[in-house]
Each structure stands twice: as structure tokens, then as C-alpha cells.
Amino acid sequence: MILKPCGEIIMSIDAKIFMYIHKLILKKENLKKPLYFITRASSRFFVVFYAGCVLYLLFNLDKRLIKFLLIPALVFVTVSALRKIINRKRPFEALEIEPIVYHDTGGSFPSRHASSAMIIALSVYWIHPLAGILCIGVAVLTAASRVLAGVHYPLDVLGGIFLSFVFFKLFLI
């Protein structure tokens, strides 16, 4: 019973932080196009980069390929299941605001974009640390853009990133 009020307080703080950020973004008209671009381009970046890494590992008959394929897939499935169970409304639904990018409703926590980007980045780091550091930077940018674009709360992306680090620590290190 104690956890429910604590959870509500945390969610309330999360919504307040989100609204503060959202109001700042609304004042910066020149940020909307770059945010839209980042939210769209970062997904494509990770798809292409991940596919390239898979091909690299495949052609080199690298034994790490199986884990490189399975761990991101496991994170994706886990996050998708959690989103269905938790079914947190997205900020634009709950707070009745206009997001910068179009998005379907429901399933806000944890962020699948943030978790997927981060587990791919961490998997790349496992294969090639220098390229992984670049990808981790892009993953953080991806996560931030999801909040700034109005489709996730800060805790949504932090939750997704946290899950990625847990899976990385458990299965790749």
C-alpha cells in the first residue's frame, strides 16, 4: 500500500519535469524541425548501423553474432511486454498537449526507442568500443529527443535505458 502513493508522487514529479521541458520547447520554434529530424533519423541510423554490424560479424564468422542478435531482441520483447502490462498513457494523451511528432497512443513506459537505441549502442560497444561510444552518444540523443518531442516522459526513457544496461551487464559483459 505504501508503494502506490510513492509511485503516484514519482509520476507526478515526472509529469511536472516533462511539462517544464515541454514549455521551454514550445518557446523555441527553431527547435521543432531539428527535433523532428532527430527522432526520425536516429531510428534509421540504428537500423542501418546494427545491420552493418550484423553483416560484419557474419562475414567474419564471429562467435559473438548470436549474442549480438539475441540480446537486443530480448530487450525489445521485454520492453514491449512491460509496456502492455504497465500501459502508461503518453504525455500528449495524459496532459492534452500537441507532440512535435505523430505517435500512436498508449504504452509510454518504458520507451522502446530509448531501450532499443541503447542496447544496440551497448552491443556495438561490446564489439568495437570506439564505435560503441559514438552510438551511445546517439542513443542518449535519441532518448532526449523522445522527451523533447512530447511522446515520452523522462522516466520512460530512463527506464528504457536502465533496462538496456541491466541486459548488457547480465548477458554481454
C-alpha positions as CSV (number, residue, x, y, z in Angstrom):
1,M,0.0,0.0,0.0
2,I,2.9,2.4,0.7
3,L,4.3,1.9,-2.8
4,K,1.2,3.2,-4.6
5,P,1.4,6.8,-3.1
6,C,5.2,6.8,-3.7
7,G,4.6,5.7,-7.3
8,E,2.0,8.5,-7.7
9,I,4.3,11.1,-6.3
10,I,7.1,10.0,-8.6
11,M,4.8,10.0,-11.6
12,S,3.6,13.5,-10.6
13,I,7.2,14.8,-10.4
14,D,7.9,13.1,-13.8
15,A,4.9,14.9,-15.3
16,K,6.0,18.2,-13.8
17,I,9.5,17.8,-15.2
18,F,8.0,16.9,-18.6
19,M,5.8,20.0,-18.6
20,Y,8.6,22.3,-17.7
21,I,10.7,20.9,-20.6
22,H,7.7,21.0,-23.0
23,K,7.0,24.7,-22.2
24,L,10.6,25.5,-22.9
25,I,10.5,23.7,-26.3
26,L,7.2,25.5,-27.3
27,K,9.0,28.8,-26.9
28,K,11.8,27.6,-29.2
29,E,10.1,27.4,-32.6
30,N,13.5,26.8,-34.3
31,L,14.0,23.5,-32.4
32,K,10.9,21.8,-33.7
33,K,12.4,20.8,-37.1
34,P,15.7,19.5,-35.7
35,L,13.8,17.5,-33.1
36,Y,11.6,16.0,-35.7
37,F,14.6,15.1,-37.8
38,I,16.5,13.6,-34.8
39,T,13.5,11.4,-33.8
40,R,13.2,10.1,-37.3
41,A,16.8,9.9,-38.4
42,S,18.1,8.3,-35.2
43,S,15.8,5.2,-35.7
44,R,17.2,4.8,-39.2
45,F,20.7,5.3,-38.0
46,F,20.4,2.4,-35.6
47,V,18.7,0.1,-38.1
48,V,21.4,0.7,-40.7
49,F,24.3,0.6,-38.2
50,Y,23.0,-2.5,-36.5
51,A,22.5,-4.3,-39.8
52,G,26.0,-3.3,-40.9
53,C,27.4,-4.8,-37.6
54,V,25.5,-8.0,-38.1
55,L,26.9,-8.3,-41.7
56,Y,30.4,-7.6,-40.4
57,L,30.1,-10.3,-37.7
58,L,28.5,-12.8,-40.1
59,F,31.2,-12.4,-42.8
60,N,33.9,-12.7,-40.2
61,L,32.2,-15.8,-38.7
62,D,32.5,-14.0,-35.3
63,K,31.1,-16.2,-32.5
64,R,29.6,-13.0,-30.8
65,L,27.0,-12.8,-33.6
66,I,24.4,-14.9,-31.7
67,K,24.5,-12.7,-28.6
68,F,24.6,-9.6,-30.8
69,L,21.3,-10.7,-32.3
70,L,19.6,-12.2,-29.3
71,I,20.2,-9.6,-26.6
72,P,18.7,-6.6,-28.4
73,A,15.8,-8.9,-29.4
74,L,15.3,-10.0,-25.8
75,V,15.3,-6.3,-24.7
76,F,12.8,-5.4,-27.4
77,V,10.4,-8.2,-26.4
78,T,10.8,-7.5,-22.6
79,V,10.1,-3.8,-23.1
80,S,7.1,-4.5,-25.4
81,A,5.7,-6.8,-22.7
82,L,6.2,-4.3,-19.9
83,R,4.6,-1.6,-22.0
84,K,1.5,-3.7,-22.4
85,I,1.4,-4.6,-18.7
86,I,2.0,-1.1,-17.4
87,N,0.1,0.7,-20.2
88,R,1.1,4.2,-19.2
89,K,-0.5,7.0,-21.2
90,R,1.8,9.1,-23.2
91,P,2.3,12.7,-22.2
92,F,0.3,14.1,-25.1
93,E,-2.6,11.9,-24.0
94,A,-2.5,12.5,-20.3
95,L,-1.6,16.2,-20.4
96,E,-3.5,17.0,-23.6
97,I,-0.6,18.7,-25.4
98,E,0.4,18.6,-29.0
99,P,3.5,16.4,-29.6
100,I,6.1,17.5,-32.2
101,V,6.0,14.1,-33.9
102,Y,2.9,12.0,-34.5
103,H,2.7,8.9,-32.4
104,D,0.2,6.2,-31.5
105,T,-1.4,6.3,-28.1
106,G,-0.6,4.2,-25.1
107,G,2.4,2.2,-24.0
108,S,4.7,5.0,-22.9
109,F,6.8,3.2,-20.2
110,P,9.4,2.1,-20.8
111,S,10.5,3.8,-24.0
112,R,11.1,1.2,-26.7
113,H,13.1,3.8,-28.8
114,A,15.4,4.6,-25.9
115,S,15.9,1.0,-24.9
116,S,16.5,-0.3,-28.4
117,A,18.9,2.5,-29.2
118,M,20.8,2.0,-26.0
119,I,21.0,-1.8,-26.2
120,I,22.2,-1.6,-29.8
121,A,24.8,1.0,-28.8
122,L,26.0,-1.1,-25.9
123,S,26.1,-4.2,-28.1
124,V,28.2,-2.2,-30.6
125,Y,30.4,-1.1,-27.7
126,W,30.9,-4.8,-26.8
127,I,32.1,-5.5,-30.4
128,H,34.0,-2.2,-31.0
129,P,34.4,0.3,-28.1
130,L,35.1,3.4,-30.2
131,A,32.1,2.9,-32.5
132,G,30.1,2.0,-29.4
133,I,30.9,5.3,-27.7
134,L,29.6,7.1,-30.8
135,C,26.5,5.0,-30.7
136,I,25.9,5.6,-27.0
137,G,26.0,9.4,-27.7
138,V,23.4,8.9,-30.5
139,A,21.3,6.7,-28.2
140,V,21.3,9.5,-25.5
141,L,20.3,12.0,-28.1
142,T,17.5,9.6,-29.3
143,A,16.2,9.3,-25.7
144,A,16.3,13.0,-25.1
145,S,14.5,13.7,-28.4
146,R,11.7,11.4,-27.4
147,V,11.0,13.6,-24.3
148,L,11.6,16.9,-26.1
149,A,9.2,15.8,-28.9
150,G,6.4,15.2,-26.4
151,V,6.0,11.4,-26.8
152,H,7.7,10.2,-23.6
153,Y,8.2,11.3,-20.0
154,P,11.7,11.5,-18.7
155,L,11.2,8.3,-16.6
156,D,10.0,6.4,-19.7
157,V,13.4,6.9,-21.4
158,L,15.4,6.5,-18.2
159,G,13.5,3.2,-17.6
160,G,14.3,2.0,-21.2
161,I,18.0,2.9,-20.8
162,F,18.2,1.3,-17.4
163,L,16.8,-2.0,-18.8
164,S,19.3,-1.9,-21.6
165,F,22.2,-1.5,-19.1
166,V,20.8,-4.4,-17.0
167,F,20.7,-6.7,-20.0
168,F,24.1,-5.6,-21.1
169,K,25.5,-6.3,-17.7
170,L,23.8,-9.7,-17.4
171,F,24.4,-11.0,-20.9
172,L,27.2,-9.2,-22.7
173,I,29.9,-8.4,-20.1
